[in-house]
Structure formats: structure tokens, C-alpha cells
Amino acid sequence: MSESLESLSRPSSPELDAILGKPFSVLDDGFIRVIDYMGTDASIVQAARVSYGAGTKKVHQDRGLIRYLMRHYHTTPFEMCEIKLHVRVPMDTWRQWIRHRTASVNEYSTRYSIAIDATYATQPSGWRLQATGNRQGSEGTLPPEKGDYFTRREKELQDFARSIYEERLEAGIAREQARKDLPLSTYTEAYWKIDLHNLFHFLWLRMDENAQWEIRQYANIIGHEIVARWVPLAWEAFVDYRLNAMPLTRIDREVIHALNQEGPHAAIQAAIKNGLLPEGFQPGDELKRNRERQELEIKLQKLGLPVPWAP
């Protein structure tokens, strides 16, 4: 039987091969570069059609199949592709990154090596203000003239922490202990290997406008500069069906249906029934914060529909 099997060549992406090892700069001293990869768009199609073989596939058929898989959440064919990245990232951003437990990771160790002598510096115009309606988010920035003060103080703190760290090393203190007061702005490096399905989930969360700005810069580079070259058909489907898609809940559909069929009053009643508005609500009443209602309001605005309960 083995003699009847055709020989296979390794699927490759010329566009990705052209940037292997090339560092893409991120923030002030970070980077991302591709170390290795396995699979292409063709590998996704091959996995989905494993019982049919190559058949009479054409590019437009491959595109249609990949889009079908993405649209209907058939995820395992996307797991046939993997990529290994080398990243340099501030430790506080890396904390968010490493929460994605679906990758294989090996990080630079400051127990064995001296900590990287680089820290992420915030520009005077880059100091964000705490969001009033989101405890983990930000909105707006300090005026640059005020931000300049905090940038200067940041530099003083980073330099002081580094000098104490180096002083400890010179005194013979163990690296594993000398490092403990280094700031989270210190850069670290890691090799990060992940399959395409889980990478898409990472990008869906971290390219979102609500993701922290710093990690969003890394996610945008991975998506637009790397994945788009590597698997262009899968990337196109991801952008259409995940990144720019809008999920509608049962409540969303009820409110929108009532709005379209019977008008604002019926939509308000549907919102009251589903707990988005208080009993007896009348247009113009002051509303308490409700995250689910606010998310529906954003969806209505994106769809070009009025918010029925807006003043």
C-alpha cells in the first residue's frame, strides 16, 4: 500500500517565507517576528476534505469552503496550521497575553539571565484616564503638558529601580531575588507557538477596540502583517465573520423585531420585559447603568437604528 501513496511536499506560503525572522517593531522597544510555521490555507482545506482527497478543487472552491467553516464554527481544520513567534513585550502586557493558555510558551528567565535592560516608556500624550463606566478600561488622555510630568517621573522610577537591581547583582545577590523590584514596564521575550484556531480567538479579543492599547498594537501586527500573509483566505473569513461580525442575543432580536414591526413603544416594552429597562420606564427617565443595555445600544447605532429609549 505504501508504494501507491503519492509523495507530498510541505505546504508553504511564499509571502510568509519572505518575512521569516524579520522583526516588526511594536511600541518603543518591542518586536514580533515569525520563527517557523506549519500549514497554509491549503492545509485547512485538506483537513476538511480528508475523505475526498484533493479532488477537483479550485481557488474559489477553497475560499468558499474556508468561509463556510468559519461561518459555522467548524474549528478543527484551522488547528492544522501552527505558527511560532518570537516576541519582545513589556511584562505588564505579557501578563494579559499569557492568560491565553492555548499556546506553547518558553519565556526569557531572569533567574538564569540578567533582566533585559529596556523598559516601556509612556509618551506625554499617552497617559490614559480611567473610564467612568468600565473598571478595567480607559477613556481619554491627560493633556500632554500634564503628561510630561508623569513621563519624567516614570523615567526616574525606572532608572532608579534598574540601578538598585544592578547594585544587588554586583553585591552577589542571586538573580532570582535581585529582580523582585523591577517594574512591570521591563521588557521580556518569549517564543509563542499556537494553532490558527486559537490564534484567531486571541486576535478576536485583543484586536477589539476595548482591549488595552498596548496589547492591541501587538495583535494588530500579528493579524495584518503576519496572518494576512500566511493564510489570506482564512484571514479574510475571520475578518468578515468574527472581527467585524455582530452577534445578536435573543433579547437583541426581540427588541429589534419589536422596533421594526411596531415601533419604539413596543421596543421599550420588550426591553422592560427582558430587564434592560425598569418597570414603568418612560422616555426621558434617568437610567441606571446597565452593561447589557449599553451593548445593545451600540449594536443599534452600528445598524443605523434609533435607540428607542434615548432622550
N, C-alpha and C positions, 0 to 999 in steps of 0.2 A: 504493500500500500504506500509506503514512504516514497517509492520511486515515482508514483503517479502524482504526488503533490508538487505544485508549482513552487519555484523558488520565489522568495519575497525580498523586496528591498525595503529599507527603513523609510517610512514616510518622513518627508522633510518639508520645511517651509523656507524657501529662499529668502523671503522678506525678513523672517526672524533670524535666519543664519547670518544675515548681513549685519545684525546688531549684537550678536553674541559677544558677551564681555564688555560691551560699550556701556559706560556708566551714564545714566540720566541724572542730572543734578536735581535735588529736591531741597527745599528750604535753603539755609545758608551753607551747610557743610554736609548735607546728606546726599545719598545717591541710591539708585536701584540699577542693577544690571542682571541680564539673563546669563546663567551659568550653563544650563542644559535644559532640554525639553524632550518629551516623548509624545508623538501623535500630532495629527493635524485635523482639519475638517474631515478629511477622508477617513480618519480613524473612527470618528463619531458615526459616520455613515456605515462603515464596515461593521461596527458593533451592532448597529440597529438592524442591518440586513444579513446577520451572520448565517441565517438559514437559507439565504438566497445566493450567496456569493456575490461577485462583482456585478453579474447580470448585465443589463444594458444601460447602466446609469449614465446620466448626463449632468452637467453642472446645474442646470435649472432644477433637475430632479433632486440632486443632493441638497440644494438650497431649500426646496420645498419640504424635504424630509426633516432637515435640521430645524426649520421653523415649526414644523408640526411637533417635534419632540419638545422643543422649548415651550411651545404654547400649551401643551397638555401635560407638562411636568413629568415627562419620561426622562429621568435624570441619569440613569446608569450609563448610557452611551457617552455622556460627557465626561464620565470618570475614566474613560480610556485614554484621555490626554492628561499629561502632567507637566509641570514646569518647576524649575529650581531657580530661585532668585537669590542674589546677594544684596542685602540691604544695609544701609547705614542710616540710623534713625535715633532721634532723642529718646531717652529712656521713658519719659512720661508718655510719649506717643506709642512706644513699643509696648507699654502696659496694655493699651487698648488693642493693639494689633494681636498680641499673644493670647487674648481672650478667645480668638478663633482657634478652637482646639482640633481642627480638622487638617492640620498640616504637620509635616515632619520638620523639626527645628533644631538647629545647633547654633548657640549664641556665643559670642566672644565672652570669655570668662575673665573677670577681674580678680579671681582667686589665683589664676596662673600667670596672668599678664598685667602689665601696668595699664590702668584705665586710659582710654583714648583721650588725648589732650585736645578736646574740642567740645564746645557747648553751644547749644542753640540760643541765638540772641534775638530778642524781640525788637523790632524797629519801633521808633517813637509813635508811628501811626498805627501800630499793630496791637495796642493794648485794648482788648475787648471788654465790654461791660457785661455784668451778669444779667441774664434775661429775667424779666419780671414774672413771666408765666411758665418758665421751664427751669427747674433747679439745676439741671445738668447742661444747660445751654448758655449761649451768649447772644447779645444783640447790641449793635452799635459799638463805637470805639471812643476812647478818650481823645480829646483834641491833641494833635501832635506836640504842641508846646507843653502840655502836661505829661504826655507820654515820654517826652525826652528825659524827664526827671527819673522815671521808673526804669528806663533803659540804662541810664548811667548807674543807678543803684544796683540793677541786675548785674552789670559788668563788675562792679565792686565785689558783690557777693560771690560771683563765680570765680573771680581771680583769688579771693581770699580762701574759698573752700579748696581750690586747687593747690594753693601754697601750703595749707595745713596738711593736705594729703601727701604732697611730696616731702614735707618735713618728716612725717611719720615714716615714710619709706626709707629716707636717709638714716633715720634712727634705728632701722632694722625691724620695725613693726611689721607683722605679717600683712601681706596684701589683702587677705580676706577681711581683716579688721580695719586696716588703714582706709579702705574705700567707703566706710559706712556713712560718712558725712558728705559725700559727693552729691551735688544737686541732680535732680531728675532731668535737667536740661543737658546732662552729659550724653554724648553720642555713644551708642553701642552698635555692633554689627552682628549679623546673623545670616545663615543660609536657611532659606524657607522654601520647602518643596510641598506642592499642593496640586490636587487634581482640578480639572477645569470646572466641574460642577461646584465644588466648594469654593473655588476662586470666584466664580460668579456670585455666590452668596456673599462673600467678603466684599466684593465690589458694589453689590446692590446696597449694602448697609453703609459702606464707607465713602461711596461717591455721592450719597444723598446729601442734599443741602443742609440737613440738620446734623450731619456728622461734624466732629470737631475739625476746624480748619486745617490743622497740621496733618492729620492722617488723611484728610481728603486730598491733599496735594500728592501724597504717595499713591493713593488709589487712582487718581486721575492719570498719573503717569503709567501705572500698570495697565489700566484699561486702554487709553487712547494710543499709547506709544508701543505697548508690548502685545497685549491680547489682540488688538485690532490687526496687527501684522501676522500674528501666529495663526489665528483661526477666524478669518474675516467673516465667513458665513455664520458661524456661531455667535460672533460678536454682534453682528447686525441683528440677529434674532434676540439676543439678550437686551440690546438697547431698545428694541421695539416692544418686547413682551415682558420685560422686567423693569429696566431702568426708567423707561418713560411710560410704563403702564399705570393704571389706576384701579386698584381693587375696590369693588363696591360690596359692602356688607348687606345683610338682609335689611337692616334699618335704613341704610343709604337708599336702597332700591325702593322701599316703601315710601320714604319721604319724596324722592324724585318722581316716582309714579304719581303720587297724590298731587304734586306740584304741576306736573304736565297735564294730568287729566282733569283736575278740579280746581286748581289754583292755590294761592298762598295760604288761605284759611285751612284748607284740607291738609296741606303740608305741615302747618303748625300743629294741627290735631294729631297727625301721625308722629310728629316729634314728641309731643306731650305723652302719647300712649307708650312710646318707647323710652321714656325717661330722659330725653335730651333737653326738654323744657319743663318747668314746673307746672303743676296743675293750675288752671286758671290764667295762664300766661296770656297777656295782650301785647300786641306790637307797641314798642316804646318802653315796656317794663325793663328795669335794670336786671341783668342776668349775672348769676354767679358763674365762675369759671367751670367749664365742662370740656375736657380734652376731646372726648368723642364728638361732641357737637362742633367744636372748633375744626376738627379734621374734616368733618362733613362740609363745613363752610368753605374750606379750601378747595374741596372737590367741586362744589357747586360753582365757585368762581372760575376754576380751570375749564369747566364745561360751558361757561358763558351763561349760567343760570343765576337768577336772583336768589339771595338768601332771604327766605320768606319772613323771618323774624327780625331782620335787620331794621334799625330805626329809619 
